[in-house]
Amino acid sequence: MRKYLLLFPLGLVVLLAGGVLLYTKVIAGDPPERLGFNTPTTTAGAPVTGAASSAPPGPIEGTWAVTAPSQAGYRAEEILFGQTATAVGRTSAVTGAMTIQGTTVDKASFTVDLTKVTSDSDQRDGQFQGRIMKTAQFPTSTFELAAPIELGTLSSDTTERTFPARGRLMLKGMTRDVAFELKARRNGSTIEVKGAIPVTFADYGIDNPSGGPAKVGDDGELEVLLVFSKAP
Protein backbone atom coordinates (compact mmCIF):
# COMPACT_ATOMS: atom_id res chain seq x y z
CA MET A 1 0.00 0.00 0.00
CA ARG A 2 2.81 2.39 0.91
CA LYS A 3 4.37 1.80 -2.48
CA TYR A 4 1.18 2.94 -4.18
CA LEU A 5 0.88 5.94 -1.89
CA LEU A 6 4.40 6.99 -2.89
CA LEU A 7 3.56 6.57 -6.55
CA PHE A 8 0.38 8.65 -6.29
CA PRO A 9 2.09 12.09 -6.13
CA LEU A 10 4.32 11.13 -9.06
CA GLY A 11 1.30 10.08 -11.10
CA LEU A 12 -0.46 13.31 -10.21
CA VAL A 13 2.51 15.34 -11.43
CA VAL A 14 2.61 13.37 -14.68
CA LEU A 15 -1.11 13.90 -15.23
CA LEU A 16 -0.79 17.61 -14.45
CA ALA A 17 2.17 18.04 -16.78
CA GLY A 18 0.32 16.13 -19.47
CA GLY A 19 -2.69 18.38 -19.02
CA VAL A 20 -0.52 21.48 -19.32
CA LEU A 21 1.10 20.09 -22.46
CA LEU A 22 -2.34 19.33 -23.93
CA TYR A 23 -3.55 22.84 -23.14
CA THR A 24 -0.51 24.77 -24.39
CA LYS A 25 0.01 22.72 -27.54
CA VAL A 26 -3.50 21.63 -28.53
CA ILE A 27 -6.32 23.47 -26.78
CA ALA A 28 -4.77 26.95 -26.56
CA GLY A 29 -3.30 26.63 -30.04
CA ASP A 30 -0.82 28.99 -31.63
CA PRO A 31 -0.73 32.61 -30.45
CA PRO A 32 -1.99 35.34 -32.80
CA GLU A 33 0.50 36.37 -35.44
CA ARG A 34 2.25 39.70 -35.04
CA LEU A 35 0.23 42.70 -36.09
CA GLY A 36 0.74 43.18 -39.81
CA PHE A 37 -0.54 44.88 -42.91
CA ASN A 38 -3.72 43.39 -44.36
CA THR A 39 -2.73 43.38 -48.03
CA PRO A 40 0.48 42.11 -49.66
CA THR A 41 3.59 44.24 -49.33
CA THR A 42 6.34 44.85 -51.83
CA THR A 43 9.86 46.11 -51.33
CA ALA A 44 12.35 47.46 -53.85
CA GLY A 45 9.64 47.92 -56.45
CA ALA A 46 8.57 44.27 -56.75
CA PRO A 47 5.01 43.81 -58.07
CA VAL A 48 2.14 43.40 -55.61
CA THR A 49 -0.20 40.51 -56.34
CA GLY A 50 -2.98 41.50 -53.93
CA ALA A 51 -5.38 44.40 -54.22
CA ALA A 52 -4.51 47.62 -52.44
CA SER A 53 -6.86 50.46 -51.66
CA SER A 54 -8.27 51.93 -54.88
CA ALA A 55 -8.48 55.47 -53.50
CA PRO A 56 -5.96 57.93 -55.00
CA PRO A 57 -2.90 58.57 -52.79
CA GLY A 58 -3.04 62.39 -52.82
CA PRO A 59 -0.37 64.65 -51.24
CA ILE A 60 1.41 63.35 -48.16
CA GLU A 61 1.78 66.68 -46.35
CA GLY A 62 -0.80 67.50 -43.70
CA THR A 63 -2.40 66.09 -40.55
CA TRP A 64 -3.31 62.41 -40.36
CA ALA A 65 -5.56 60.75 -37.77
CA VAL A 66 -5.50 57.16 -36.46
CA THR A 67 -8.51 55.23 -37.76
CA ALA A 68 -9.79 51.65 -37.96
CA PRO A 69 -8.49 48.95 -38.19
CA SER A 70 -5.68 50.19 -35.90
CA GLN A 71 -4.72 47.92 -32.99
CA ALA A 72 -2.26 47.80 -30.12
CA GLY A 73 -1.40 45.37 -27.37
CA TYR A 74 1.21 43.34 -25.55
CA ARG A 75 3.22 40.21 -26.37
CA ALA A 76 5.19 38.32 -23.73
CA GLU A 77 6.59 34.83 -23.28
CA GLU A 78 5.16 32.57 -20.55
CA ILE A 79 6.51 29.30 -19.16
CA LEU A 80 3.97 26.95 -17.59
CA PHE A 81 5.43 23.76 -16.09
CA GLY A 82 8.28 23.88 -18.59
CA GLN A 83 6.04 24.54 -21.59
CA THR A 84 6.60 27.82 -23.44
CA ALA A 85 3.63 29.85 -24.64
CA THR A 86 3.16 33.38 -25.92
CA ALA A 87 0.70 35.64 -24.14
CA VAL A 88 -0.96 38.20 -26.42
CA GLY A 89 -3.54 40.83 -25.53
CA ARG A 90 -4.94 43.49 -27.86
CA THR A 91 -7.43 46.27 -28.34
CA SER A 92 -8.70 48.42 -31.18
CA ALA A 93 -9.28 51.33 -28.76
CA VAL A 94 -6.41 53.38 -30.17
CA THR A 95 -6.42 57.10 -30.98
CA GLY A 96 -3.74 59.46 -32.23
CA ALA A 97 -2.45 61.69 -35.02
CA MET A 98 0.67 62.70 -36.92
CA THR A 99 1.67 65.83 -38.79
CA ILE A 100 3.79 65.71 -41.94
CA GLN A 101 5.65 68.79 -43.19
CA GLY A 102 6.89 68.18 -46.72
CA THR A 103 7.98 64.54 -46.41
CA THR A 104 8.97 64.69 -42.72
CA VAL A 105 6.89 63.48 -39.80
CA ASP A 106 7.54 66.21 -37.25
CA LYS A 107 4.83 65.28 -34.73
CA ALA A 108 3.15 61.99 -33.90
CA SER A 109 1.47 60.44 -30.90
CA PHE A 110 -1.01 57.72 -30.03
CA THR A 111 -2.97 56.62 -26.96
CA VAL A 112 -4.10 53.09 -26.08
CA ASP A 113 -7.06 52.43 -23.77
CA LEU A 114 -5.62 49.66 -21.62
CA THR A 115 -8.98 48.98 -19.98
CA LYS A 116 -10.12 47.49 -23.31
CA VAL A 117 -7.18 45.08 -23.76
CA THR A 118 -8.25 41.43 -23.88
CA SER A 119 -6.59 38.07 -24.57
CA ASP A 120 -7.77 34.48 -24.92
CA SER A 121 -7.79 34.04 -21.13
CA ASP A 122 -10.19 35.70 -18.69
CA GLN A 123 -7.81 34.87 -15.84
CA ARG A 124 -4.90 36.57 -17.62
CA ASP A 125 -7.09 39.59 -18.38
CA GLY A 126 -8.04 39.91 -14.74
CA GLN A 127 -4.37 39.87 -13.73
CA PHE A 128 -3.50 42.41 -16.43
CA GLN A 129 -6.28 44.81 -15.48
CA GLY A 130 -5.64 44.36 -11.76
CA ARG A 131 -2.31 43.80 -10.05
CA ILE A 132 -0.11 44.08 -13.17
CA MET A 133 -1.25 47.31 -14.86
CA LYS A 134 -3.80 48.66 -12.33
CA THR A 135 -5.85 50.10 -15.17
CA ALA A 136 -8.45 51.59 -12.82
CA GLN A 137 -5.68 53.97 -11.75
CA PHE A 138 -3.66 54.05 -14.99
CA PRO A 139 -6.20 53.50 -17.80
CA THR A 140 -4.08 54.58 -20.78
CA SER A 141 -0.65 54.24 -22.33
CA THR A 142 0.73 56.96 -24.60
CA PHE A 143 3.58 57.34 -27.05
CA GLU A 144 4.97 60.61 -28.39
CA LEU A 145 7.55 60.91 -31.15
CA ALA A 146 10.76 62.54 -29.90
CA ALA A 147 12.64 63.05 -33.19
CA PRO A 148 11.41 63.76 -36.74
CA ILE A 149 11.23 60.91 -39.26
CA GLU A 150 12.12 61.64 -42.88
CA LEU A 151 9.80 59.52 -45.01
CA GLY A 152 11.15 60.48 -48.39
CA THR A 153 8.97 59.04 -51.12
CA LEU A 154 6.01 56.87 -50.11
CA SER A 155 4.29 57.24 -53.46
CA SER A 156 4.28 53.58 -54.47
CA ASP A 157 1.24 51.89 -52.93
CA THR A 158 2.03 49.06 -50.49
CA THR A 159 5.79 49.52 -50.85
CA GLU A 160 7.08 48.91 -47.34
CA ARG A 161 9.98 50.89 -45.88
CA THR A 162 11.75 50.68 -42.52
CA PHE A 163 12.57 53.71 -40.37
CA PRO A 164 14.30 54.19 -37.00
CA ALA A 165 12.03 55.83 -34.43
CA ARG A 166 12.68 57.47 -31.08
CA GLY A 167 10.04 58.56 -28.66
CA ARG A 168 8.66 58.68 -25.12
CA LEU A 169 6.48 55.82 -23.94
CA MET A 170 4.24 56.17 -20.89
CA LEU A 171 3.05 53.07 -19.05
CA LYS A 172 1.54 52.94 -15.57
CA GLY A 173 2.21 56.63 -15.09
CA MET A 174 5.95 56.41 -15.87
CA THR A 175 7.55 57.79 -19.03
CA ARG A 176 10.73 56.41 -20.57
CA ASP A 177 12.72 57.09 -23.75
CA VAL A 178 12.44 54.27 -26.29
CA ALA A 179 14.02 53.45 -29.64
CA PHE A 180 12.75 50.89 -32.14
CA GLU A 181 12.18 50.22 -35.84
CA LEU A 182 8.88 50.85 -37.53
CA LYS A 183 7.66 49.88 -40.95
CA ALA A 184 5.46 52.18 -43.00
CA ARG A 185 3.75 52.17 -46.37
CA ARG A 186 1.06 53.94 -48.33
CA ASN A 187 -2.05 51.97 -49.14
CA GLY A 188 -4.22 54.12 -51.38
CA SER A 189 -5.40 57.08 -49.33
CA THR A 190 -4.02 55.74 -46.02
CA ILE A 191 -0.59 55.51 -44.41
CA GLU A 192 -0.03 52.30 -42.43
CA VAL A 193 2.57 51.93 -39.68
CA LYS A 194 3.53 48.89 -37.61
CA GLY A 195 6.17 48.19 -35.00
CA ALA A 196 7.04 46.61 -31.66
CA ILE A 197 8.36 48.69 -28.77
CA PRO A 198 10.46 46.70 -26.28
CA VAL A 199 9.30 47.06 -22.67
CA THR A 200 11.35 46.16 -19.60
CA PHE A 201 8.72 45.84 -16.87
CA ALA A 202 10.81 47.24 -14.02
CA ASP A 203 11.46 50.46 -15.97
CA TYR A 204 7.76 51.30 -15.64
CA GLY A 205 7.21 50.08 -12.10
CA ILE A 206 5.41 46.99 -13.39
CA ASP A 207 5.76 44.01 -11.09
CA ASN A 208 6.85 40.84 -12.80
CA PRO A 209 3.61 39.46 -14.33
CA SER A 210 4.34 35.90 -13.17
CA GLY A 211 1.46 34.39 -11.25
CA GLY A 212 0.91 30.90 -9.88
CA PRO A 213 2.61 28.29 -12.06
CA ALA A 214 2.93 30.71 -15.02
CA LYS A 215 6.35 32.37 -15.18
CA VAL A 216 7.07 35.46 -17.27
CA GLY A 217 10.44 37.06 -18.00
CA ASP A 218 11.52 40.61 -17.25
CA ASP A 219 10.34 42.13 -20.50
CA GLY A 220 7.79 42.06 -23.30
CA GLU A 221 6.66 44.16 -26.24
CA LEU A 222 4.05 46.76 -27.04
CA GLU A 223 2.84 45.92 -30.55
CA VAL A 224 1.13 48.57 -32.67
CA LEU A 225 -0.57 48.70 -36.06
CA LEU A 226 -1.68 52.23 -36.93
CA VAL A 227 -3.76 53.14 -39.96
CA PHE A 228 -3.75 56.88 -40.65
CA SER A 229 -6.28 58.72 -42.77
CA LYS A 230 -5.75 62.32 -43.78
CA ALA A 231 -7.80 64.77 -41.76
CA PRO A 232 -10.15 67.06 -43.77
SULVENDA-V736951 format. One record per residue. N is the residue number from 1. RES is the residue in three letters. PSI is psi in whole degrees, 0 to 359 (NA if undefined). NEAR is the number of other C-alpha atoms within 12 Angstrom. Layout:
n=N res=RES psi=PSI near=NEAR
n=N res=RES psi=PSI near=NEAR
This chain:
n=1 res=MET psi=317 near=7
n=2 res=ARG psi=323 near=7
n=3 res=LYS psi=316 near=9
n=4 res=TYR psi=326 near=10
n=5 res=LEU psi=323 near=11
n=6 res=LEU psi=326 near=11
n=7 res=LEU psi=337 near=13
n=8 res=PHE psi=311 near=14
n=9 res=PRO psi=321 near=13
n=10 res=LEU psi=316 near=14
n=11 res=GLY psi=323 near=14
n=12 res=LEU psi=318 near=14
n=13 res=VAL psi=317 near=14
n=14 res=VAL psi=315 near=15
n=15 res=LEU psi=319 near=15
n=16 res=LEU psi=314 near=18
n=17 res=ALA psi=320 near=20
n=18 res=GLY psi=322 near=19
n=19 res=GLY psi=320 near=19
n=20 res=VAL psi=316 near=24
n=21 res=LEU psi=317 near=22
n=22 res=LEU psi=317 near=17
n=23 res=TYR psi=310 near=19
n=24 res=THR psi=328 near=25
n=25 res=LYS psi=337 near=19
n=26 res=VAL psi=302 near=14
n=27 res=ILE psi=308 near=13
n=28 res=ALA psi=326 near=21
n=29 res=GLY psi=187 near=17
n=30 res=ASP psi=148 near=17
n=31 res=PRO psi=162 near=26
n=32 res=PRO psi=145 near=21
n=33 res=GLU psi=162 near=15
n=34 res=ARG psi=149 near=27
n=35 res=LEU psi=131 near=33
n=36 res=GLY psi=170 near=28
n=37 res=PHE psi=147 near=32
n=38 res=ASN psi=338 near=22
n=39 res=THR psi=160 near=21
n=40 res=PRO psi=149 near=22
n=41 res=THR psi=147 near=28
n=42 res=THR psi=151 near=24
n=43 res=THR psi=154 near=19
n=44 res=ALA psi=33 near=15
n=45 res=GLY psi=9 near=15
n=46 res=ALA psi=149 near=14
n=47 res=PRO psi=148 near=16
n=48 res=VAL psi=129 near=19
n=49 res=THR psi=338 near=12
n=50 res=GLY psi=167 near=16
n=51 res=ALA psi=131 near=17
n=52 res=ALA psi=178 near=28
n=53 res=SER psi=137 near=21
n=54 res=SER psi=352 near=15
n=55 res=ALA psi=145 near=14
n=56 res=PRO psi=144 near=16
n=57 res=PRO psi=312 near=23
n=58 res=GLY psi=176 near=20
n=59 res=PRO psi=149 near=22
n=60 res=ILE psi=336 near=33
n=61 res=GLU psi=141 near=24
n=62 res=GLY psi=193 near=24
n=63 res=THR psi=135 near=27
n=64 res=TRP psi=139 near=32
n=65 res=ALA psi=145 near=29
n=66 res=VAL psi=129 near=34
n=67 res=THR psi=176 near=26
n=68 res=ALA psi=147 near=21
n=69 res=PRO psi=51 near=24
n=70 res=SER psi=147 near=35
n=71 res=GLN psi=160 near=40
n=72 res=ALA psi=159 near=44
n=73 res=GLY psi=188 near=42
n=74 res=TYR psi=159 near=39
n=75 res=ARG psi=126 near=32
n=76 res=ALA psi=151 near=36
n=77 res=GLU psi=136 near=24
n=78 res=GLU psi=149 near=29
n=79 res=ILE psi=121 near=23
n=80 res=LEU psi=108 near=27
n=81 res=PHE psi=45 near=24
n=82 res=GLY psi=354 near=17
n=83 res=GLN psi=130 near=22
n=84 res=THR psi=134 near=24
n=85 res=ALA psi=160 near=28
n=86 res=THR psi=122 near=31
n=87 res=ALA psi=128 near=39
n=88 res=VAL psi=129 near=32
n=89 res=GLY psi=142 near=38
n=90 res=ARG psi=163 near=35
n=91 res=THR psi=153 near=31
n=92 res=SER psi=6 near=28
n=93 res=ALA psi=74 near=29
n=94 res=VAL psi=133 near=35
n=95 res=THR psi=161 near=33
n=96 res=GLY psi=182 near=34
n=97 res=ALA psi=161 near=32
n=98 res=MET psi=153 near=35
n=99 res=THR psi=129 near=29
n=100 res=ILE psi=124 near=27
n=101 res=GLN psi=117 near=21
n=102 res=GLY psi=249 near=19
n=103 res=THR psi=21 near=19
n=104 res=THR psi=128 near=23
n=105 res=VAL psi=109 near=30
n=106 res=ASP psi=342 near=27
n=107 res=LYS psi=140 near=27
n=108 res=ALA psi=141 near=34
n=109 res=SER psi=156 near=32
n=110 res=PHE psi=156 near=35
n=111 res=THR psi=136 near=32
n=112 res=VAL psi=129 near=37
n=113 res=ASP psi=100 near=29
n=114 res=LEU psi=340 near=38
n=115 res=THR psi=346 near=29
n=116 res=LYS psi=2 near=25
n=117 res=VAL psi=130 near=34
n=118 res=THR psi=157 near=28
n=119 res=SER psi=198 near=27
n=120 res=ASP psi=9 near=20
n=121 res=SER psi=118 near=18
n=122 res=ASP psi=323 near=14
n=123 res=GLN psi=315 near=17
n=124 res=ARG psi=319 near=26
n=125 res=ASP psi=321 near=28
n=126 res=GLY psi=320 near=24
n=127 res=GLN psi=318 near=26
n=128 res=PHE psi=312 near=36
n=129 res=GLN psi=333 near=28
n=130 res=GLY psi=258 near=23
n=131 res=ARG psi=333 near=23
n=132 res=ILE psi=302 near=28
n=133 res=MET psi=346 near=33
n=134 res=LYS psi=58 near=25
n=135 res=THR psi=342 near=26
n=136 res=ALA psi=330 near=18
n=137 res=GLN psi=326 near=17
n=138 res=PHE psi=78 near=26
n=139 res=PRO psi=344 near=24
n=140 res=THR psi=159 near=31
n=141 res=SER psi=141 near=38
n=142 res=THR psi=153 near=32
n=143 res=PHE psi=138 near=35
n=144 res=GLU psi=129 near=28
n=145 res=LEU psi=135 near=30
n=146 res=ALA psi=344 near=21
n=147 res=ALA psi=142 near=21
n=148 res=PRO psi=153 near=24
n=149 res=ILE psi=121 near=28
n=150 res=GLU psi=113 near=22
n=151 res=LEU psi=331 near=29
n=152 res=GLY psi=226 near=20
n=153 res=THR psi=120 near=19
n=154 res=LEU psi=41 near=33
n=155 res=SER psi=339 near=25
n=156 res=SER psi=115 near=30
n=157 res=ASP psi=136 near=37
n=158 res=THR psi=17 near=37
n=159 res=THR psi=116 near=30
n=160 res=GLU psi=135 near=32
n=161 res=ARG psi=154 near=30
n=162 res=THR psi=136 near=23
n=163 res=PHE psi=143 near=24
n=164 res=PRO psi=142 near=23
n=165 res=ALA psi=142 near=33
n=166 res=ARG psi=141 near=27
n=167 res=GLY psi=190 near=28
n=168 res=ARG psi=121 near=26
n=169 res=LEU psi=130 near=34
n=170 res=MET psi=125 near=32
n=171 res=LEU psi=134 near=36
n=172 res=LYS psi=37 near=32
n=173 res=GLY psi=358 near=20
n=174 res=MET psi=138 near=21
n=175 res=THR psi=132 near=19
n=176 res=ARG psi=150 near=28
n=177 res=ASP psi=138 near=24
n=178 res=VAL psi=154 near=27
n=179 res=ALA psi=137 near=23
n=180 res=PHE psi=173 near=25
n=181 res=GLU psi=140 near=22
n=182 res=LEU psi=154 near=29
n=183 res=LYS psi=139 near=32
n=184 res=ALA psi=154 near=40
n=185 res=ARG psi=160 near=41
n=186 res=ARG psi=140 near=39
n=187 res=ASN psi=89 near=36
n=188 res=GLY psi=239 near=28
n=189 res=SER psi=4 near=27
n=190 res=THR psi=160 near=37
n=191 res=ILE psi=127 near=46
n=192 res=GLU psi=137 near=44
n=193 res=VAL psi=137 near=42
n=194 res=LYS psi=153 near=33
n=195 res=GLY psi=173 near=32
n=196 res=ALA psi=121 near=30
n=197 res=ILE psi=120 near=35
n=198 res=PRO psi=140 near=27
n=199 res=VAL psi=118 near=32
n=200 res=THR psi=117 near=25
n=201 res=PHE psi=316 near=28
n=202 res=ALA psi=333 near=19
n=203 res=ASP psi=337 near=23
n=204 res=TYR psi=17 near=25
n=205 res=GLY psi=26 near=24
n=206 res=ILE psi=119 near=27
n=207 res=ASP psi=149 near=23
n=208 res=ASN psi=127 near=27
n=209 res=PRO psi=355 near=34
n=210 res=SER psi=139 near=25
n=211 res=GLY psi=130 near=20
n=212 res=GLY psi=224 near=15
n=213 res=PRO psi=349 near=16
n=214 res=ALA psi=124 near=26
n=215 res=LYS psi=134 near=23
n=216 res=VAL psi=147 near=29
n=217 res=GLY psi=197 near=25
n=218 res=ASP psi=358 near=22
n=219 res=ASP psi=168 near=26
n=220 res=GLY psi=203 near=28
n=221 res=GLU psi=147 near=30
n=222 res=LEU psi=110 near=38
n=223 res=GLU psi=141 near=36
n=224 res=VAL psi=143 near=44
n=225 res=LEU psi=112 near=40
n=226 res=LEU psi=128 near=45
n=227 res=VAL psi=115 near=38
n=228 res=PHE psi=134 near=38
n=229 res=SER psi=145 near=34
n=230 res=LYS psi=132 near=26
n=231 res=ALA psi=147 near=19
n=232 res=PRO psi=NA near=7
